């Protein structure tokens, strides 16, 4: 859920910096046959989830999962249907 300042920043086209921001990560696998449809989440499986209180913990979780931060893009540049 976005805070009011985050929602305002998004409406203005930018992301607000916040040193106190925490993170919730979820890794989902989707059925390739459904990814382009309305019911993309049928058969989806939660592979893993984690919480990170600060950005440095976020980087640690991503490292453990074998995910490079540089692979991430902004939501509007993503093909993730959610």
Helices and strands as residue ranges (DSSP letters): H 4-11, E 23-29, E 45-52, H 55-65, G 69-71, G 75-77
